[in-house]
């Protein structure tokens, strides 16, 4: 039973990582392909929070 703990923790970690990457990818797609500028702006802000971009990144709207 004790031998299974690292395997279970590894699987939980993998599931959490894959979920995080999936959410970040979905938000990145919305930020790129959304038709409404407000939705793109909100998605970029959310993505900044998730990814924690370094430096001063100012939003650039077309």
PDB file of N, H, CA, C and O in Angstrom:
ATOM      1  N   UNK A   1       0.827  -1.198   0.000  1.00  0.00           N
ATOM      2  CA  UNK A   1       0.000   0.000   0.000  1.00  0.00           C
ATOM      3  C   UNK A   1       0.867   1.255   0.000  1.00  0.00           C
ATOM      4  O   UNK A   1       0.552   2.218  -0.700  1.00  0.00           O
ATOM      5  N   UNK A   2       1.936   1.263   0.760  1.00  0.00           N
ATOM      6  H   UNK A   2       2.192   0.481   1.328  1.00  0.00           H
ATOM      7  CA  UNK A   2       2.819   2.418   0.831  1.00  0.00           C
ATOM      8  C   UNK A   2       3.518   2.644  -0.509  1.00  0.00           C
ATOM      9  O   UNK A   2       3.855   3.777  -0.856  1.00  0.00           O
ATOM     10  N   UNK A   3       3.734   1.566  -1.256  1.00  0.00           N
ATOM     11  H   UNK A   3       3.461   0.647  -0.975  1.00  0.00           H
ATOM     12  CA  UNK A   3       4.399   1.669  -2.551  1.00  0.00           C
ATOM     13  C   UNK A   3       3.524   2.383  -3.583  1.00  0.00           C
ATOM     14  O   UNK A   3       4.047   2.932  -4.552  1.00  0.00           O
ATOM     15  N   UNK A   4       2.221   2.384  -3.395  1.00  0.00           N
ATOM     16  H   UNK A   4       1.796   1.938  -2.607  1.00  0.00           H
ATOM     17  CA  UNK A   4       1.310   3.007  -4.346  1.00  0.00           C
ATOM     18  C   UNK A   4       1.200   4.519  -4.166  1.00  0.00           C
ATOM     19  O   UNK A   4       0.755   5.218  -5.076  1.00  0.00           O
ATOM     20  N   UNK A   5       1.600   5.028  -3.006  1.00  0.00           N
ATOM     21  H   UNK A   5       1.962   4.460  -2.267  1.00  0.00           H
ATOM     22  CA  UNK A   5       1.446   6.460  -2.727  1.00  0.00           C
ATOM     23  C   UNK A   5       2.188   7.321  -3.749  1.00  0.00           C
ATOM     24  O   UNK A   5       1.587   8.264  -4.264  1.00  0.00           O
ATOM     25  N   UNK A   6       3.468   7.055  -4.076  1.00  0.00           N
ATOM     26  H   UNK A   6       3.956   6.289  -3.657  1.00  0.00           H
ATOM     27  CA  UNK A   6       4.127   7.891  -5.087  1.00  0.00           C
ATOM     28  C   UNK A   6       3.446   7.811  -6.455  1.00  0.00           C
ATOM     29  O   UNK A   6       3.386   8.809  -7.174  1.00  0.00           O
ATOM     30  N   UNK A   7       2.941   6.649  -6.814  1.00  0.00           N
ATOM     31  H   UNK A   7       2.990   5.838  -6.230  1.00  0.00           H
ATOM     32  CA  UNK A   7       2.253   6.487  -8.090  1.00  0.00           C
ATOM     33  C   UNK A   7       0.965   7.293  -8.111  1.00  0.00           C
ATOM     34  O   UNK A   7       0.667   7.959  -9.103  1.00  0.00           O
ATOM     35  N   UNK A   8       0.204   7.241  -7.039  1.00  0.00           N
ATOM     36  H   UNK A   8       0.445   6.700  -6.233  1.00  0.00           H
ATOM     37  CA  UNK A   8      -1.057   7.979  -6.958  1.00  0.00           C
ATOM     38  C   UNK A   8      -0.778   9.477  -6.975  1.00  0.00           C
ATOM     39  O   UNK A   8      -1.469  10.224  -7.667  1.00  0.00           O
ATOM     40  N   UNK A   9       0.225   9.926  -6.225  1.00  0.00           N
ATOM     41  H   UNK A   9       0.787   9.319  -5.663  1.00  0.00           H
ATOM     42  CA  UNK A   9       0.560  11.349  -6.207  1.00  0.00           C
ATOM     43  C   UNK A   9       1.056  11.807  -7.576  1.00  0.00           C
ATOM     44  O   UNK A   9       0.755  12.920  -8.007  1.00  0.00           O
ATOM     45  N   UNK A  10       1.801  10.965  -8.245  1.00  0.00           N
ATOM     46  H   UNK A  10       2.045  10.061  -7.895  1.00  0.00           H
ATOM     47  CA  UNK A  10       2.264  11.300  -9.587  1.00  0.00           C
ATOM     48  C   UNK A  10       1.108  11.421 -10.568  1.00  0.00           C
ATOM     49  O   UNK A  10       1.089  12.327 -11.402  1.00  0.00           O
ATOM     50  N   UNK A  11       0.155  10.520 -10.473  1.00  0.00           N
ATOM     51  H   UNK A  11       0.171   9.784  -9.796  1.00  0.00           H
ATOM     52  CA  UNK A  11      -1.006  10.572 -11.355  1.00  0.00           C
ATOM     53  C   UNK A  11      -1.855  11.816 -11.069  1.00  0.00           C
ATOM     54  O   UNK A  11      -2.330  12.464 -12.001  1.00  0.00           O
ATOM     55  N   UNK A  12      -2.047  12.148  -9.805  1.00  0.00           N
ATOM     56  H   UNK A  12      -1.661  11.621  -9.048  1.00  0.00           H
ATOM     57  CA  UNK A  12      -2.805  13.353  -9.454  1.00  0.00           C
ATOM     58  C   UNK A  12      -2.094  14.601  -9.963  1.00  0.00           C
ATOM     59  O   UNK A  12      -2.734  15.524 -10.466  1.00  0.00           O
ATOM     60  N   UNK A  13      -0.782  14.626  -9.832  1.00  0.00           N
ATOM     61  H   UNK A  13      -0.263  13.877  -9.423  1.00  0.00           H
ATOM     62  CA  UNK A  13      -0.001  15.749 -10.331  1.00  0.00           C
ATOM     63  C   UNK A  13      -0.133  15.871 -11.846  1.00  0.00           C
ATOM     64  O   UNK A  13      -0.291  16.973 -12.371  1.00  0.00           O
ATOM     65  N   UNK A  14      -0.068  14.757 -12.536  1.00  0.00           N
ATOM     66  H   UNK A  14       0.061  13.862 -12.109  1.00  0.00           H
ATOM     67  CA  UNK A  14      -0.211  14.755 -13.990  1.00  0.00           C
ATOM     68  C   UNK A  14      -1.592  15.253 -14.408  1.00  0.00           C
ATOM     69  O   UNK A  14      -1.710  16.042 -15.346  1.00  0.00           O
ATOM     70  N   UNK A  15      -2.624  14.805 -13.725  1.00  0.00           N
ATOM     71  H   UNK A  15      -2.529  14.165 -12.963  1.00  0.00           H
ATOM     72  CA  UNK A  15      -3.990  15.236 -14.037  1.00  0.00           C
ATOM     73  C   UNK A  15      -4.136  16.737 -13.815  1.00  0.00           C
ATOM     74  O   UNK A  15      -4.746  17.426 -14.633  1.00  0.00           O
ATOM     75  N   UNK A  16      -3.585  17.246 -12.728  1.00  0.00           N
ATOM     76  H   UNK A  16      -3.089  16.687 -12.065  1.00  0.00           H
ATOM     77  CA  UNK A  16      -3.651  18.691 -12.455  1.00  0.00           C
ATOM     78  C   UNK A  16      -2.898  19.490 -13.518  1.00  0.00           C
ATOM     79  O   UNK A  16      -3.383  20.522 -13.981  1.00  0.00           O
ATOM     80  N   UNK A  17      -1.732  19.018 -13.897  1.00  0.00           N
ATOM     81  H   UNK A  17      -1.338  18.179 -13.520  1.00  0.00           H
ATOM     82  CA  UNK A  17      -0.943  19.716 -14.921  1.00  0.00           C
ATOM     83  C   UNK A  17      -1.672  19.725 -16.262  1.00  0.00           C
ATOM     84  O   UNK A  17      -1.717  20.751 -16.940  1.00  0.00           O
ATOM     85  N   UNK A  18      -2.232  18.602 -16.635  1.00  0.00           N
ATOM     86  H   UNK A  18      -2.195  17.769 -16.084  1.00  0.00           H
ATOM     87  CA  UNK A  18      -2.938  18.524 -17.911  1.00  0.00           C
ATOM     88  C   UNK A  18      -4.188  19.409 -17.915  1.00  0.00           C
ATOM     89  O   UNK A  18      -4.512  20.018 -18.935  1.00  0.00           O
ATOM     90  N   UNK A  19      -4.882  19.483 -16.791  1.00  0.00           N
ATOM     91  H   UNK A  19      -4.619  18.988 -15.963  1.00  0.00           H
ATOM     92  CA  UNK A  19      -6.047  20.352 -16.679  1.00  0.00           C
ATOM     93  C   UNK A  19      -5.637  21.813 -16.819  1.00  0.00           C
ATOM     94  O   UNK A  19      -6.281  22.578 -17.537  1.00  0.00           O
ATOM     95  N   UNK A  20      -4.567  22.199 -16.134  1.00  0.00           N
ATOM     96  H   UNK A  20      -4.043  21.577 -15.551  1.00  0.00           H
ATOM     97  CA  UNK A  20      -4.065  23.573 -16.187  1.00  0.00           C
ATOM     98  C   UNK A  20      -3.668  23.944 -17.611  1.00  0.00           C
ATOM     99  O   UNK A  20      -4.022  25.019 -18.095  1.00  0.00           O
ATOM    100  N   UNK A  21      -2.943  23.070 -18.278  1.00  0.00           N
ATOM    101  H   UNK A  21      -2.655  22.197 -17.885  1.00  0.00           H
ATOM    102  CA  UNK A  21      -2.507  23.329 -19.652  1.00  0.00           C
ATOM    103  C   UNK A  21      -3.717  23.420 -20.586  1.00  0.00           C
ATOM    104  O   UNK A  21      -3.747  24.262 -21.483  1.00  0.00           O
ATOM    105  N   UNK A  22      -4.697  22.566 -20.379  1.00  0.00           N
ATOM    106  H   UNK A  22      -4.673  21.881 -19.650  1.00  0.00           H
ATOM    107  CA  UNK A  22      -5.896  22.607 -21.210  1.00  0.00           C
ATOM    108  C   UNK A  22      -6.670  23.903 -21.049  1.00  0.00           C
ATOM    109  O   UNK A  22      -7.139  24.478 -22.031  1.00  0.00           O
ATOM    110  N   UNK A  23      -6.804  24.362 -19.819  1.00  0.00           N
ATOM    111  H   UNK A  23      -6.423  23.895 -19.021  1.00  0.00           H
ATOM    112  CA  UNK A  23      -7.507  25.619 -19.563  1.00  0.00           C
ATOM    113  C   UNK A  23      -6.736  26.786 -20.179  1.00  0.00           C
ATOM    114  O   UNK A  23      -7.328  27.651 -20.825  1.00  0.00           O
ATOM    115  N   UNK A  24      -5.424  26.812 -19.979  1.00  0.00           N
ATOM    116  H   UNK A  24      -4.944  26.110 -19.454  1.00  0.00           H
ATOM    117  CA  UNK A  24      -4.609  27.889 -20.537  1.00  0.00           C
ATOM    118  C   UNK A  24      -4.680  27.882 -22.065  1.00  0.00           C
ATOM    119  O   UNK A  24      -4.743  28.947 -22.680  1.00  0.00           O
ATOM    120  N   UNK A  25      -4.672  26.708 -22.683  1.00  0.00           N
ATOM    121  H   UNK A  25      -4.621  25.843 -22.184  1.00  0.00           H
ATOM    122  CA  UNK A  25      -4.757  26.616 -24.143  1.00  0.00           C
ATOM    123  C   UNK A  25      -6.118  27.104 -24.640  1.00  0.00           C
ATOM    124  O   UNK A  25      -6.192  27.801 -25.652  1.00  0.00           O
ATOM    125  N   UNK A  26      -7.177  26.750 -23.947  1.00  0.00           N
ATOM    126  H   UNK A  26      -7.116  26.184 -23.125  1.00  0.00           H
ATOM    127  CA  UNK A  26      -8.515  27.194 -24.353  1.00  0.00           C
ATOM    128  C   UNK A  26      -8.630  28.713 -24.254  1.00  0.00           C
ATOM    129  O   UNK A  26      -9.203  29.353 -25.136  1.00  0.00           O
ATOM    130  N   UNK A  27      -8.090  29.286 -23.191  1.00  0.00           N
ATOM    131  H   UNK A  27      -7.625  28.767 -22.474  1.00  0.00           H
ATOM    132  CA  UNK A  27      -8.140  30.743 -23.035  1.00  0.00           C
ATOM    133  C   UNK A  27      -7.285  31.422 -24.096  1.00  0.00           C
ATOM    134  O   UNK A  27      -7.658  32.474 -24.615  1.00  0.00           O
ATOM    135  N   UNK A  28      -6.137  30.827 -24.422  1.00  0.00           N
ATOM    136  H   UNK A  28      -5.834  29.973 -24.001  1.00  0.00           H
ATOM    137  CA  UNK A  28      -5.287  31.395 -25.473  1.00  0.00           C
ATOM    138  C   UNK A  28      -6.002  31.381 -26.823  1.00  0.00           C
ATOM    139  O   UNK A  28      -5.879  32.327 -27.601  1.00  0.00           O
ATOM    140  N   UNK A  29      -6.744  30.319 -27.100  1.00  0.00           N
ATOM    141  H   UNK A  29      -6.844  29.551 -26.468  1.00  0.00           H
ATOM    142  CA  UNK A  29      -7.509  30.256 -28.352  1.00  0.00           C
ATOM    143  C   UNK A  29      -8.598  31.321 -28.393  1.00  0.00           C
ATOM    144  O   UNK A  29      -8.819  31.950 -29.428  1.00  0.00           O
ATOM    145  N   UNK A  30      -9.273  31.520 -27.276  1.00  0.00           N
ATOM    146  H   UNK A  30      -9.094  31.009 -26.436  1.00  0.00           H
ATOM    147  CA  UNK A  30     -10.301  32.563 -27.213  1.00  0.00           C
ATOM    148  C   UNK A  30      -9.656  33.930 -27.406  1.00  0.00           C
ATOM    149  O   UNK A  30     -10.190  34.776 -28.122  1.00  0.00           O
ATOM    150  N   UNK A  31      -8.503  34.147 -26.764  1.00  0.00           N
ATOM    151  H   UNK A  31      -8.069  33.460 -26.182  1.00  0.00           H
ATOM    152  CA  UNK A  31      -7.811  35.430 -26.879  1.00  0.00           C
ATOM    153  C   UNK A  31      -7.357  35.690 -28.303  1.00  0.00           C
ATOM    154  O   UNK A  31      -7.228  36.846 -28.705  1.00  0.00           O
ATOM    155  N   UNK A  32      -7.116  34.653 -29.064  1.00  0.00           N
ATOM    156  H   UNK A  32      -7.221  33.714 -28.738  1.00  0.00           H
ATOM    157  CA  UNK A  32      -6.628  34.811 -30.432  1.00  0.00           C
ATOM    158  C   UNK A  32      -7.754  34.910 -31.453  1.00  0.00           C
ATOM    159  O   UNK A  32      -7.691  35.742 -32.359  1.00  0.00           O
ATOM    160  N   UNK A  33      -8.782  34.077 -31.323  1.00  0.00           N
ATOM    161  H   UNK A  33      -8.833  33.401 -30.588  1.00  0.00           H
ATOM    162  CA  UNK A  33      -9.762  33.939 -32.392  1.00  0.00           C
ATOM    163  C   UNK A  33     -11.145  34.511 -32.103  1.00  0.00           C
ATOM    164  O   UNK A  33     -12.035  34.395 -32.945  1.00  0.00           O
ATOM    165  N   UNK A  34     -11.350  35.115 -30.957  1.00  0.00           N
ATOM    166  H   UNK A  34     -10.627  35.209 -30.273  1.00  0.00           H
ATOM    167  CA  UNK A  34     -12.665  35.653 -30.654  1.00  0.00           C
ATOM    168  C   UNK A  34     -12.978  36.852 -31.547  1.00  0.00           C
ATOM    169  O   UNK A  34     -12.090  37.638 -31.875  1.00  0.00           O
ATOM    170  N   UNK A  35     -14.233  36.986 -31.933  1.00  0.00           N
ATOM    171  H   UNK A  35     -14.955  36.348 -31.667  1.00  0.00           H
ATOM    172  CA  UNK A  35     -14.643  38.085 -32.813  1.00  0.00           C
ATOM    173  C   UNK A  35     -14.828  39.388 -32.036  1.00  0.00           C
ATOM    174  O   UNK A  35     -14.622  40.473 -32.579  1.00  0.00           O
ATOM    175  N   UNK A  36     -15.213  39.278 -30.774  1.00  0.00           N
ATOM    176  H   UNK A  36     -15.380  38.396 -30.333  1.00  0.00           H
ATOM    177  CA  UNK A  36     -15.467  40.482 -29.988  1.00  0.00           C
ATOM    178  C   UNK A  36     -14.196  40.950 -29.294  1.00  0.00           C
ATOM    179  O   UNK A  36     -13.546  40.155 -28.615  1.00  0.00           O
ATOM    180  N   UNK A  37     -13.826  42.210 -29.444  1.00  0.00           N
ATOM    181  H   UNK A  37     -14.355  42.855 -29.996  1.00  0.00           H
ATOM    182  CA  UNK A  37     -12.612  42.732 -28.801  1.00  0.00           C
ATOM    183  C   UNK A  37     -12.662  42.631 -27.276  1.00  0.00           C
ATOM    184  O   UNK A  37     -11.637  42.401 -26.634  1.00  0.00           O
ATOM    185  N   UNK A  38     -13.846  42.802 -26.698  1.00  0.00           N
ATOM    186  H   UNK A  38     -14.679  42.989 -27.219  1.00  0.00           H
ATOM    187  CA  UNK A  38     -13.953  42.730 -25.237  1.00  0.00           C
ATOM    188  C   UNK A  38     -13.639  41.319 -24.732  1.00  0.00           C
ATOM    189  O   UNK A  38     -12.995  41.155 -23.696  1.00  0.00           O
ATOM    190  N   UNK A  39     -14.092  40.313 -25.465  1.00  0.00           N
ATOM    191  H   UNK A  39     -14.615  40.447 -26.307  1.00  0.00           H
ATOM    192  CA  UNK A  39     -13.809  38.937 -25.071  1.00  0.00           C
ATOM    193  C   UNK A  39     -12.318  38.628 -25.215  1.00  0.00           C
ATOM    194  O   UNK A  39     -11.740  37.959 -24.360  1.00  0.00           O
ATOM    195  N   UNK A  40     -11.695  39.112 -26.292  1.00  0.00           N
ATOM    196  H   UNK A  40     -12.166  39.656 -26.987  1.00  0.00           H
ATOM    197  CA  UNK A  40     -10.249  38.919 -26.468  1.00  0.00           C
ATOM    198  C   UNK A  40      -9.480  39.583 -25.338  1.00  0.00           C
ATOM    199  O   UNK A  40      -8.532  39.004 -24.806  1.00  0.00           O
ATOM    200  N   UNK A  41      -9.879  40.791 -24.968  1.00  0.00           N
ATOM    201  H   UNK A  41     -10.649  41.262 -25.400  1.00  0.00           H
ATOM    202  CA  UNK A  41      -9.206  41.522 -23.901  1.00  0.00           C
ATOM    203  C   UNK A  41      -9.324  40.779 -22.572  1.00  0.00           C
ATOM    204  O   UNK A  41      -8.338  40.644 -21.847  1.00  0.00           O
ATOM    205  N   UNK A  42     -10.521  40.300 -22.250  1.00  0.00           N
ATOM    206  H   UNK A  42     -11.322  40.410 -22.839  1.00  0.00           H
ATOM    207  CA  UNK A  42     -10.730  39.559 -21.005  1.00  0.00           C
ATOM    208  C   UNK A  42      -9.933  38.263 -20.989  1.00  0.00           C
ATOM    209  O   UNK A  42      -9.367  37.892 -19.961  1.00  0.00           O
ATOM    210  N   UNK A  43      -9.885  37.569 -22.133  1.00  0.00           N
ATOM    211  H   UNK A  43     -10.345  37.870 -22.968  1.00  0.00           H
ATOM    212  CA  UNK A  43      -9.123  36.324 -22.203  1.00  0.00           C
ATOM    213  C   UNK A  43      -7.640  36.584 -22.014  1.00  0.00           C
ATOM    214  O   UNK A  43      -6.955  35.811 -21.344  1.00  0.00           O
ATOM    215  N   UNK A  44      -7.134  37.672 -22.601  1.00  0.00           N
ATOM    216  H   UNK A  44      -7.690  38.300 -23.145  1.00  0.00           H
ATOM    217  CA  UNK A  44      -5.711  38.003 -22.419  1.00  0.00           C
ATOM    218  C   UNK A  44      -5.398  38.314 -20.965  1.00  0.00           C
ATOM    219  O   UNK A  44      -4.360  37.897 -20.451  1.00  0.00           O
ATOM    220  N   UNK A  45      -6.281  39.039 -20.300  1.00  0.00           N
ATOM    221  H   UNK A  45      -7.124  39.377 -20.718  1.00  0.00           H
ATOM    222  CA  UNK A  45      -6.065  39.349 -18.886  1.00  0.00           C
ATOM    223  C   UNK A  45      -6.044  38.070 -18.042  1.00  0.00           C
ATOM    224  O   UNK A  45      -5.198  37.915 -17.161  1.00  0.00           O
ATOM    225  N   UNK A  46      -6.967  37.173 -18.314  1.00  0.00           N
ATOM    226  H   UNK A  46      -7.654  37.299 -19.029  1.00  0.00           H
ATOM    227  CA  UNK A  46      -7.007  35.906 -17.587  1.00  0.00           C
ATOM    228  C   UNK A  46      -5.757  35.088 -17.863  1.00  0.00           C
ATOM    229  O   UNK A  46      -5.199  34.471 -16.956  1.00  0.00           O
ATOM    230  N   UNK A  47      -5.320  35.085 -19.111  1.00  0.00           N
ATOM    231  H   UNK A  47      -5.774  35.587 -19.848  1.00  0.00           H
ATOM    232  CA  UNK A  47      -4.113  34.351 -19.471  1.00  0.00           C
ATOM    233  C   UNK A  47      -2.888  34.931 -18.775  1.00  0.00           C
ATOM    234  O   UNK A  47      -2.007  34.186 -18.348  1.00  0.00           O
ATOM    235  N   UNK A  48      -2.827  36.254 -18.658  1.00  0.00           N
ATOM    236  H   UNK A  48      -3.543  36.859 -19.005  1.00  0.00           H
ATOM    237  CA  UNK A  48      -1.712  36.882 -17.930  1.00  0.00           C
ATOM    238  C   UNK A  48      -1.666  36.412 -16.484  1.00  0.00           C
ATOM    239  O   UNK A  48      -0.590  36.164 -15.940  1.00  0.00           O
ATOM    240  N   UNK A  49      -2.823  36.292 -15.871  1.00  0.00           N
ATOM    241  H   UNK A  49      -3.697  36.493 -16.313  1.00  0.00           H
ATOM    242  CA  UNK A  49      -2.873  35.843 -14.476  1.00  0.00           C
ATOM    243  C   UNK A  49      -2.403  34.394 -14.375  1.00  0.00           C
ATOM    244  O   UNK A  49      -1.641  34.051 -13.471  1.00  0.00           O
ATOM    245  N   UNK A  50      -2.853  33.544 -15.297  1.00  0.00           N
ATOM    246  H   UNK A  50      -3.472  33.823 -16.031  1.00  0.00           H
ATOM    247  CA  UNK A  50      -2.483  32.134 -15.255  1.00  0.00           C
ATOM    248  C   UNK A  50      -1.002  31.913 -15.533  1.00  0.00           C
ATOM    249  O   UNK A  50      -0.357  31.093 -14.880  1.00  0.00           O
ATOM    250  N   UNK A  51      -0.470  32.644 -16.497  1.00  0.00           N
ATOM    251  H   UNK A  51      -0.994  33.310 -17.028  1.00  0.00           H
ATOM    252  CA  UNK A  51       0.896  32.395 -16.930  1.00  0.00           C
ATOM    253  C   UNK A  51       1.904  33.245 -16.157  1.00  0.00           C
ATOM    254  O   UNK A  51       3.077  32.881 -16.069  1.00  0.00           O
ATOM    255  N   UNK A  52       1.466  34.354 -15.605  1.00  0.00           N
ATOM    256  H   UNK A  52       0.514  34.649 -15.676  1.00  0.00           H
ATOM    257  CA  UNK A  52       2.352  35.265 -14.876  1.00  0.00           C
ATOM    258  C   UNK A  52       3.515  35.718 -15.754  1.00  0.00           C
ATOM    259  O   UNK A  52       4.680  35.430 -15.479  1.00  0.00           O
ATOM    260  N   UNK A  53       3.165  36.424 -16.802  1.00  0.00           N
ATOM    261  H   UNK A  53       2.219  36.658 -17.025  1.00  0.00           H
ATOM    262  CA  UNK A  53       4.184  36.919 -17.724  1.00  0.00           C
ATOM    263  C   UNK A  53       5.140  37.865 -17.001  1.00  0.00           C
ATOM    264  O   UNK A  53       4.732  38.638 -16.134  1.00  0.00           O
ATOM    265  N   UNK A  54       6.403  37.791 -17.368  1.00  0.00           N
ATOM    266  H   UNK A  54       6.734  37.163 -18.072  1.00  0.00           H
ATOM    267  CA  UNK A  54       7.428  38.632 -16.763  1.00  0.00           C
ATOM    268  C   UNK A  54       7.533  39.946 -17.524  1.00  0.00           C
ATOM    269  O   UNK A  54       7.299  39.996 -18.732  1.00  0.00           O
ATOM    270  N   UNK A  55       7.891  41.014 -16.804  1.00  0.00           N
ATOM    271  H   UNK A  55       8.081  40.973 -15.823  1.00  0.00           H
ATOM    272  CA  UNK A  55       8.097  42.307 -17.438  1.00  0.00           C
ATOM    273  C   UNK A  55       6.797  43.061 -17.649  1.00  0.00           C
ATOM    274  O   UNK A  55       5.717  42.598 -17.282  1.00  0.00           O
ATOM    275  N   UNK A  56       6.927  44.218 -18.242  1.00  0.00           N
ATOM    276  H   UNK A  56       7.804  44.594 -18.541  1.00  0.00           H
ATOM    277  CA  UNK A  56       5.779  45.075 -18.501  1.00  0.00           C
ATOM    278  C   UNK A  56       5.190  44.707 -19.847  1.00  0.00           C
ATOM    279  O   UNK A  56       5.782  44.993 -20.888  1.00  0.00           O
ATOM    280  N   UNK A  57       4.037  44.080 -19.831  1.00  0.00           N
ATOM    281  H   UNK A  57       3.556  43.848 -18.986  1.00  0.00           H
ATOM    282  CA  UNK A  57       3.375  43.680 -21.065  1.00  0.00           C
ATOM    283  C   UNK A  57       2.097  44.498 -21.170  1.00  0.00           C
ATOM    284  O   UNK A  57       1.172  44.327 -20.375  1.00  0.00           O
ATOM    285  N   UNK A  58       2.052  45.380 -22.147  1.00  0.00           N
ATOM    286  H   UNK A  58       2.802  45.519 -22.792  1.00  0.00           H
ATOM    287  CA  UNK A  58       0.866  46.187 -22.333  1.00  0.00           C
ATOM    288  C   UNK A  58       0.007  45.580 -23.440  1.00  0.00           C
ATOM    289  O   UNK A  58       0.538  45.114 -24.449  1.00  0.00           O
ATOM    290  N   UNK A  59      -1.314  45.581 -23.261  1.00  0.00           N
ATOM    291  H   UNK A  59      -1.745  45.960 -22.442  1.00  0.00           H
ATOM    292  CA  UNK A  59      -2.185  44.983 -24.272  1.00  0.00           C
ATOM    293  C   UNK A  59      -2.141  45.812 -25.552  1.00  0.00           C
ATOM    294  O   UNK A  59      -2.123  47.042 -25.509  1.00  0.00           O
ATOM    295  N   UNK A  60      -2.123  45.129 -26.679  1.00  0.00           N
ATOM    296  H   UNK A  60      -2.137  44.130 -26.715  1.00  0.00           H
ATOM    297  CA  UNK A  60      -2.092  45.813 -27.971  1.00  0.00           C
ATOM    298  C   UNK A  60      -3.315  45.396 -28.770  1.00  0.00           C
ATOM    299  O   UNK A  60      -3.389  44.273 -29.269  1.00  0.00           O
ATOM    300  N   UNK A  61      -4.261  46.293 -28.889  1.00  0.00           N
ATOM    301  H   UNK A  61      -4.202  47.206 -28.484  1.00  0.00           H
ATOM    302  CA  UNK A  61      -5.471  46.044 -29.665  1.00  0.00           C
ATOM    303  C   UNK A  61      -5.260  46.550 -31.077  1.00  0.00           C
ATOM    304  O   UNK A  61      -4.630  47.591 -31.268  1.00  0.00           O
ATOM    305  N   UNK A  62      -5.767  45.847 -32.063  1.00  0.00           N
ATOM    306  H   UNK A  62      -6.279  45.002 -31.908  1.00  0.00           H
ATOM    307  CA  UNK A  62      -5.627  46.312 -33.464  1.00  0.00           C
ATOM    308  C   UNK A  62      -6.438  47.544 -33.745  1.00  0.00           C
ATOM    309  O   UNK A  62      -6.424  48.049 -34.867  1.00  0.00           O
TER     310      UNK A  62
END
